[in-house]
Amino acid sequence: MHPNVARVAAAAERLGVPVEPSEFPAGTRTAADAAAALGCDVAQIVKSLVFVLDGAPVMALVSGANRLDEARLAVALGGTQVACADADAVRDATGFAIGGVAPFGHPSSLPTAIDEDLLDHVVVWAAAGTPNHVFPLSPGDLVQLTDGVVHPLRTVSADGG
């Protein structure tokens, strides 16, 4: 088992919610890739995104069908200045490279906001530490494992959609 995947599985076990990662050699780097490999709706894919909020790294867990609204992320986590983290900051904060960032199992816990749209599903799929490994879990378990705050995070278009 890849060391990153083992780290994610061990973190879930410690937190009381064992997970079973699966490997997809063709890759699950993007939400669309993951949904195609799994045969599920792209909305069931958890995008684990790292941002810098008021100078500190935070995690946004967003439905694969949605685009994150950075202002909503700031509100959810009680900050003001939000910016995308670069690849080095993502790896420093999580221990994972972009494309395989797990929602937990980081060197230290990150304040986490969870897209409320993920709760519309019975099962969601998250990266397990590499671009080729994912695992299923319930949205409730995702909230528990990350100690995340559920909030509307998707960008709302001018027509309300």
KEKE-3310 file (N, C-alpha, C; in steps of 0.2 Angstrom, whole numbers, plus 5000, padded with zeros to 4 digits):
npx = (5004:5003:5012:5006:4992:4991:4993:4981:4971:4975:4973:4959:4955:4960:4951:4940:4932:4934:4941:4940:4951:4953:4962:4964:4972:4972:4970:4963:4963:4956:4940:4931:4938:4938:4925:4921:4930:4924:4911:4901:4891:4898:4895:4896:4909:4922:4931:4946:4952:4964:4966:4972:4968:4967:4981:4983:4983:4968:4955:4944:4931:4923:4909:4911:4904:4903:4908:4919:4915:4925:4922:4912:4918:4927:4917:4912:4922:4925:4934:4943:4952:4955:4964:4970:4980:4997:5006:5016:5013:5001:5006:5014:5005:4996:5003:5001:5001:4994:4980:4979:4975:4970:4955:4958:4971:4982:4997:4994:4978:4967:4957:4941:4929:4914:4906:4889:4881:4887:4880:4869:4870:4871:4883:4899:4915:4932:4949:4963:4976:4984:4985:4979:4971:4956:4942:4926:4914:4901:4893:4890:4900:4911:4910:4912:4925:4933:4930:4923:4914:4898:4892:4885:4894:4896:4898:4886:4876:4872:4859:4854:4857)
npy = (4994:5011:5023:5036:5033:5023:5031:5039:5029:5025:5036:5038:5026:5029:5039:5033:5029:5018:5017:5011:5012:5012:5008:5016:5014:5022:5035:5047:5061:5073:5079:5075:5064:5055:5053:5047:5035:5029:5027:5036:5050:5066:5075:5068:5067:5072:5087:5091:5106:5117:5133:5149:5158:5173:5172:5159:5141:5133:5121:5117:5107:5102:5099:5090:5094:5108:5125:5133:5147:5159:5170:5164:5154:5161:5167:5155:5150:5161:5171:5184:5188:5179:5167:5157:5142:5139:5126:5121:5126:5119:5106:5107:5110:5099:5087:5081:5080:5091:5085:5073:5076:5071:5073:5073:5067:5075:5083:5092:5097:5105:5120:5117:5118:5112:5109:5111:5104:5092:5084:5080:5067:5049:5042:5048:5052:5052:5059:5048:5051:5050:5053:5042:5035:5033:5034:5028:5036:5041:5057:5061:5055:5061:5074:5071:5065:5076:5086:5096:5112:5113:5122:5133:5133:5134:5144:5155:5158:5173:5170:5163:5150)
npz = (5000:4996:5005:5008:5006:5016:5027:5027:5028:5041:5049:5048:5054:5067:5070:5071:5060:5049:5033:5016:5004:4986:4971:4956:4942:4930:4935:4946:4946:4943:4947:4937:4931:4942:4944:4932:4932:4943:4940:4945:4949:4946:4956:4967:4970:4981:4981:4988:4993:4996:5004:5008:5022:5030:5031:5036:5032:5026:5023:5010:5007:4993:4982:4968:4957:4959:4959:4969:4980:4985:4994:5002:5008:5016:5025:5031:5038:5046:5043:5033:5022:5008:4999:4985:4989:4984:4976:4984:4996:4998:4999:5010:5020:5020:5017:5006:4988:4975:4968:4974:4987:5002:5013:5026:5038:5038:5043:5054:5060:5050:5049:5042:5029:5023:5009:5008:4998:4997:5006:5001:4996:4998:4998:4996:4987:4991:4989:4992:4996:4985:4967:4961:4970:4979:4991:4998:5008:5020:5019:5032:5039:5034:5039:5052:5052:5048:5056:5051:5046:5040:5026:5014:4999:4986:4971:4966:4952:4942:4938:4948:4949)
capx = (5000:5006:5013:5000:4986:4991:4992:4974:4968:4977:4970:4952:4954:4961:4946:4934:4928:4938:4939:4943:4954:4953:4966:4962:4978:4971:4970:4957:4966:4951:4933:4928:4942:4936:4918:4921:4933:4920:4904:4896:4890:4903:4893:4898:4917:4924:4937:4949:4955:4968:4967:4975:4963:4970:4988:4984:4980:4962:4953:4937:4928:4918:4906:4914:4900:4902:4914:4920:4914:4930:4919:4908:4923:4929:4912:4911:4927:4926:4940:4941:4956:4956:4968:4972:4987:5001:5007:5021:5009:4997:5010:5017:4999:4993:5008:4999:5002:4988:4977:4978:4974:4964:4952:4961:4977:4987:5002:4990:4972:4966:4950:4938:4922:4911:4900:4882:4878:4889:4876:4863:4872:4872:4890:4904:4921:4937:4956:4966:4983:4988:4980:4976:4967:4950:4938:4920:4911:4895:4894:4891:4907:4916:4910:4915:4932:4937:4927:4921:4908:4894:4891:4885:4901:4896:4896:4879:4876:4867:4852:4852:4859)
capy = (5000:5017:5026:5041:5029:5020:5037:5041:5024:5025:5042:5036:5021:5032:5043:5028:5028:5015:5018:5006:5015:5008:5011:5017:5016:5027:5041:5051:5067:5078:5076:5071:5058:5051:5051:5042:5029:5026:5027:5039:5057:5071:5079:5064:5068:5078:5091:5094:5112:5121:5140:5153:5162:5177:5170:5152:5136:5130:5116:5117:5101:5105:5094:5090:5098:5115:5129:5137:5154:5161:5174:5160:5150:5165:5167:5149:5149:5167:5175:5189:5188:5172:5166:5150:5140:5136:5118:5120:5127:5113:5100:5109:5110:5093:5082:5078:5084:5092:5079:5067:5078:5068:5078:5072:5064:5080:5084:5095:5098:5111:5122:5114:5120:5107:5111:5108:5100:5085:5081:5077:5060:5044:5041:5053:5049:5057:5056:5044:5053:5050:5054:5036:5032:5036:5030:5030:5037:5045:5064:5062:5053:5066:5079:5069:5064:5082:5091:5102:5116:5113:5129:5134:5135:5135:5150:5156:5162:5178:5168:5159:5143)
capz = (5000:4996:5011:5009:5007:5023:5032:5027:5032:5048:5052:5048:5059:5074:5072:5072:5054:5044:5026:5011:4998:4980:4967:4949:4939:4925:4938:4948:4948:4943:4949:4931:4930:4947:4943:4926:4935:4948:4938:4949:4947:4948:4962:4973:4971:4986:4979:4994:4991:5001:5003:5014:5025:5034:5032:5038:5028:5028:5019:5008:5004:4988:4978:4961:4952:4960:4959:4976:4981:4990:5000:5006:5012:5022:5030:5034:5043:5051:5041:5028:5016:5006:4992:4983:4991:4979:4976:4989:5002:4999:5001:5017:5025:5020:5016:4999:4982:4972:4964:4978:4993:5006:5017:5033:5038:5038:5049:5059:5058:5046:5049:5036:5027:5019:5004:5010:4993:4997:5011:4996:4993:5002:4997:4992:4986:4992:4987:4998:4997:4978:4961:4959:4976:4982:4996:4999:5014:5020:5021:5040:5042:5031:5043:5058:5052:5047:5061:5047:5046:5034:5024:5007:4997:4979:4967:4963:4946:4942:4937:4954:4948)
cpx = (5004:5007:5007:4994:4985:4990:4985:4970:4969:4973:4962:4951:4955:4955:4939:4929:4933:4936:4943:4945:4954:4958:4963:4968:4978:4971:4963:4959:4961:4944:4930:4931:4939:4929:4917:4924:4928:4913:4899:4895:4895:4902:4895:4906:4918:4931:4940:4954:4958:4968:4970:4970:4966:4977:4989:4980:4973:4960:4945:4936:4922:4915:4910:4911:4900:4909:4914:4919:4919:4927:4915:4912:4925:4924:4911:4916:4929:4932:4938:4946:4958:4960:4969:4979:4991:5003:5011:5017:5004:5000:5012:5011:4996:4997:5006:5000:4995:4986:4976:4977:4968:4961:4954:4967:4983:4991:4999:4983:4971:4958:4947:4931:4920:4905:4894:4879:4881:4884:4870:4864:4872:4879:4893:4910:4927:4944:4959:4973:4987:4982:4977:4972:4962:4947:4931:4918:4905:4897:4894:4898:4912:4916:4913:4923:4936:4935:4925:4915:4905:4892:4889:4891:4901:4895:4889:4879:4871:4860:4849:4854:4865)
cpy = (5006:5021:5032:5038:5026:5025:5039:5036:5024:5030:5041:5031:5024:5036:5039:5027:5025:5016:5012:5009:5010:5012:5011:5019:5021:5034:5044:5058:5073:5075:5072:5065:5053:5048:5046:5035:5025:5024:5030:5046:5061:5074:5075:5064:5074:5081:5094:5100:5115:5129:5143:5158:5166:5174:5162:5147:5134:5125:5118:5111:5102:5099:5095:5094:5106:5118:5133:5144:5156:5165:5169:5156:5155:5166:5161:5148:5155:5171:5181:5189:5181:5172:5159:5148:5138:5129:5117:5121:5121:5107:5101:5108:5103:5086:5078:5082:5085:5087:5073:5069:5075:5074:5078:5068:5068:5080:5087:5096:5105:5113:5120:5116:5115:5110:5107:5103:5093:5081:5078:5070:5055:5042:5046:5049:5054:5054:5053:5046:5053:5051:5048:5032:5036:5031:5033:5032:5041:5052:5065:5060:5058:5072:5077:5068:5071:5088:5098:5105:5115:5120:5129:5137:5137:5142:5150:5161:5168:5176:5164:5152:5141)
cpz = (5000:5003:5013:5010:5014:5028:5032:5030:5039:5052:5053:5054:5066:5076:5072:5066:5049:5037:5022:5005:4992:4975:4960:4945:4933:4928:4940:4950:4948:4945:4943:4930:4936:4946:4937:4928:4939:4946:4942:4946:4950:4954:4968:4974:4976:4983:4986:4991:4997:4999:5009:5016:5031:5036:5035:5033:5030:5022:5017:5004:5000:4984:4971:4956:4953:4960:4966:4975:4987:4996:5004:5010:5018:5027:5034:5040:5047:5049:5036:5022:5014:4999:4991:4986:4985:4980:4982:4996:5003:5002:5009:5022:5026:5020:5009:4994:4979:4967:4968:4985:4997:5011:5024:5033:5037:5044:5055:5056:5055:5047:5042:5035:5022:5015:5006:5004:4993:5002:5007:4994:4999:5003:4993:4992:4987:4990:4994:4998:4990:4973:4959:4964:4978:4987:4996:5006:5014:5021:5028:5042:5039:5036:5050:5058:5051:5052:5057:5048:5040:5032:5016:5004:4989:4976:4965:4957:4946:4941:4943:4954:4951)
residu = (MET:HIS:PRO:ASN:VAL:ALA:ARG:VAL:ALA:ALA:ALA:ALA:GLU:ARG:LEU:GLY:VAL:PRO:VAL:GLU:PRO:SER:GLU:PHE:PRO:ALA:GLY:THR:ARG:THR:ALA:ALA:ASP:ALA:ALA:ALA:ALA:LEU:GLY:CYS:ASP:VAL:ALA:GLN:ILE:VAL:LYS:SER:LEU:VAL:PHE:VAL:LEU:ASP:GLY:ALA:PRO:VAL:MET:ALA:LEU:VAL:SER:GLY:ALA:ASN:ARG:LEU:ASP:GLU:ALA:ARG:LEU:ALA:VAL:ALA:LEU:GLY:GLY:THR:GLN:VAL:ALA:CYS:ALA:ASP:ALA:ASP:ALA:VAL:ARG:ASP:ALA:THR:GLY:PHE:ALA:ILE:GLY:GLY:VAL:ALA:PRO:PHE:GLY:HIS:PRO:SER:SER:LEU:PRO:THR:ALA:ILE:ASP:GLU:ASP:LEU:LEU:ASP:HIS:VAL:VAL:VAL:TRP:ALA:ALA:ALA:GLY:THR:PRO:ASN:HIS:VAL:PHE:PRO:LEU:SER:PRO:GLY:ASP:LEU:VAL:GLN:LEU:THR:ASP:GLY:VAL:VAL:HIS:PRO:LEU:ARG:THR:VAL:SER:ALA:ASP:GLY:GLY)
# end
